[in-house]
Amino acid sequence: MGLFSGKVVIVTGSGNGIGRAHALAFAKAGACVVVNDVGGARDGAGKDQRAADAMVDEIKAAGGEAIATHTSVSDLDGADMILWSALNRFRKVDVLVNNAGILRDRALTNMSTAEWDSVIDVHLKGSFLMSRAFARAIKTQGGGGYAIVNTTSVSGLRGNFGQANYAAAKAGIYGLTRVCSIELEKLGCRVNAIAPVALTRMTEDVPRLQQMGIEQLGPQHISPVALWLASDLAKDVNGRVFGVHGPKVFEYRMSQSEGLDAPPGGGEWTPEQLAAELPRFALT
Ligand SMILES: NC(=O)c1ccc[n+]([C@@H]2O[C@H](COP(=O)([O-])OP(=O)(O)OC[C@H]3O[C@@H](n4cnc5c(N)ncnc54)[C@H](O)[C@@H]3O)[C@@H](O)[C@H]2O)c1
């Protein structure tokens, strides 16, 4: 019996990169996998059904169970179609991994509205549409043991030059993870996120990462963390974000300083008092 025997797992963006590694790992662990991928370029341009189809063929050739879906997570009908396909074929869903993503990097002053919208659409709106469709399905199913694993990024959690659209989407996914972890607890569903760093086509132009090589920084290092978070082995883990840089794992947490309850002498703060007291209310 594998860790996911009898479980139905949806992995978005699983025709390439990290999602592909997730789909293979879930299938190997016994899951029925719903492979979703539009098969576009790194910047989201174009479509090719072969990305998802090839993944399904690979899983089946290895003795696993999978179906392919080719619709976009950023499209209401597309997201609903992914859930419908899963329910139609496997009669239930257990796990959702929101992984699909694109990149359209540009410095803020040069970024077009289309570059902003497309990246926010795939990452943030896509994670919302898929999470909502999944939550509605498990609400009907009842029971528990459900999990969502979202994909955020160091860029959204700490910032990175040239990625206003991507970082805003990934920071939004952090907020979505926190809210869903609170709201879906009563449906028996945990919601966590991973912030990976891996060698894929998304990072193919980052020389520092390329130097490290596929063995040290391949997507195969990311999937065990996704499987752990999706499984009952993490039954007490909810609303948390784990960094995975190759074999290194760690946790991110939002910090809050102890602060000062009121300005010296009471009343309202003045800008001058705030400037003077910064070391006493800020994080050290
Ligand atoms: N590679 C890294 O170091 C890194 C770092 C931080 C975060 N991430 C995140 O990990 C996830 C996977 O990235 P990757 O590096 O494997 O990239 P990738 O480009 O190799 O794979 C992304 C996949 O998503 C698919 N996709 C894009 N838009 C889609 C849509 N609208 N609907 C369905 N599928 C769609 C693509 O076709 C592609 O197969 C992304 O969310 C990315 O932002 C990656």
The ligand as a Gaussian input file, in Angstrom:
#p B3LYP/6-31G(d) Opt

LIG

0 1
 N       11.544000      26.719000     -10.398000
 C       11.718000      27.460000      -9.303000
 O       12.841000      27.658000      -8.792000
 C       10.526000      28.081000      -8.624000
 C       10.747000      28.987000      -7.574000
 C        9.666000      29.516000      -6.900000
 C        8.375000      29.143000      -7.257000
 N        8.185000      28.277000      -8.303000
 C        6.811000      27.929000      -8.655000
 O        6.689000      26.535000      -8.881000
 C        5.633000      26.294000      -9.814000
 C        6.125000      25.388000     -10.927000
 O        7.142000      26.091000     -11.651000
 P        8.229000      25.364000     -12.578000
 O        9.541000      25.927000     -12.214000
 O        8.022000      23.901000     -12.536000
 O        7.807000      25.974000     -14.004000
 P        7.518000      25.278000     -15.415000
 O        7.396000      26.378000     -16.400000
 O        8.517000      24.204000     -15.675000
 O        6.104000      24.567000     -15.216000
 C        4.925000      25.298000     -15.069000
 C        3.817000      24.537000     -15.770000
 O        2.571000      25.239000     -15.569000
 C        1.834000      25.163000     -16.771000
 N        0.851000      26.244000     -16.841000
 C        1.096000      27.557000     -17.060000
 N       -0.043000      28.254000     -17.077000
 C       -1.042000      27.360000     -16.861000
 C       -2.443000      27.491000     -16.759000
 N       -3.048000      28.679000     -16.894000
 N       -3.179000      26.382000     -16.513000
 C       -2.579000      25.165000     -16.396000
 N       -1.247000      24.992000     -16.502000
 C       -0.484000      26.068000     -16.726000
 C        2.893000      25.275000     -17.858000
 O        2.414000      24.825000     -19.115000
 C        4.015000      24.449000     -17.280000
 O        3.935000      23.104000     -17.697000
 C        5.171000      27.670000     -10.283000
 O        4.036000      28.074000      -9.534000
 C        6.344000      28.559000      -9.953000
 O        5.982000      29.919000      -9.799000
 C        9.232000      27.747000      -8.996000

